[in-house]
Amino acid sequence: MAVFTWEALSWTALGWHESSWRQFRDERAMAEILAPSMSNSNTQASSGAGIYVMPAKPRPSKHATPEEAKKAAADYEKARENGPFVYAVVRPGRREMSMSGNLLTSFLRTLVCATLIAGMLAPAMLAYPARIVFVAAGGLFAGLVCELPMWIWFEHPGRDAIVKVADHFFAWVIGGAVLGLFVGKDVVITKDM
C-alpha cells in the first residue's frame, strides 16, 4: 500500500512527470492530421490506436531489388537524422477513462511487484537498514531497466529519464521500509564455544 500511495501521489500531486511534456502549437490541426493518417492493420482492432514512429523504418517488399532496399534504408537514416522524429502512443478517437479502474490495476501491479520483491527478500539474512537498501536496489534496477532504454533508443529527454528512475527508486525505498519490518531474517551472531 505504501508504494501504491507514493506512485499515486508522484503522478497526481508532484507534477514532476509532466514537467518535461511538450505541447503542439496547434493541437486541433495536429488532431486533424493524425486521425485520418492512422491506418495500420497491426494495431488494436481497426481503430488505428497504437504506437506510431516517424519516420517509419522501411519494409521493402519481397520484390524490391537490392538497390531499392538499400536506397530505402539510406532515405530512412537520413530522415531520422534530420527529423522530425516522433515516437507516440496515439488513440484516434474517444475512450472512456476510468480512474477507479486505473487505480485498481495500478494497485494490483504494485501488489504483484511487492510480492515478488518480498519473495527475494524473505531468505536474506539482513539487518533492517540493509533490507531497505535491498528493496530500494530492486526499485533502482527496475528504473534503469525500464526507463533508460527509452532515453537511449527513443530520445526521451534526459530529465524525464532521471525523474522516472528516481520515482522507481523512491517508491521502493518506501516499500523497503515497510517490507523490511515484516520480511527477511535478522542477523544472528553466535559465539563459538
KEDO-48151 format. One record per residue (C-alpha): x, y, z. Coordinates in steps of 0.1 Angstrom, whole numbers, plus 5000, padded with zeros to 4 digits. Layout:
N
XYZ...
***
This chain:
193
500050005000502950245007504450204972500950244956500350564977503750704967503150634930499650784931501051104947504051104924501851104893498951324906500351574931504151634925503851724888507451624881506451374854504551614833507151894836509051764806506051714784505651954754502652084737502052134699501352494689498052394673496652084688493452094667495552094634497551804647494451604656493051674621496351544606496751244629493351094629492951024591496650914589496250624613495550304594497650014604496349654604498849574631497149784658494149734681491149624661490549864633490750184654494350264644495350304681498950214688502550324688503550544659507050624648508050874622510050834601508850474599511550214593511150094557509949744550510749694513508549434496510049094488510149204452512349504458515749504442518849524465519349874452515749984461516149834496519550004501518050344489515050304512517350234542519550534533516550754530515250644564518550704581518751054566515151134576515751004611518951214615517351534600514051504618511451554628511451224648508251124665507650834689504050854701501250654716498250764696494550694701492450844673489050864690487150864721487850634751486050614784488550684811488150514844490250654873488950384896489850114871493250254865493850284903492749924908495049804880497950004894497349864929497349504916500549574897502149714928500949414949502549174924505749364925505849384963505149004964508048934941510549154959509349014993509948664979513548764971514048945005512548665026515548435027518048715031519748755065520049125067519649395093516649625089518549915071520149655047516649535039515549885029518649905007517949564992514449664982515550014971518149854949515349654933513549974925516650134911517249824889513649844877514050214868517350154850516049854830512650004822513350374816516850414802516150224770513550484761516250754766518850564747516750444717513750684715515251014725513251064757514551374774517351314799515351494827512351264820514550954823516051084856512651154871511250814862514350624875514150834907510450764910511050394910513850424935511950644960508850424957510850114967512850294994509450345010508449985001511649855016510950045048507649875051508649525038511749525059509649535091507949205081510149025057513648895059515748745087517648935113521348885115522248645143525748655157526848345176529948285196531947965192532447775224
***
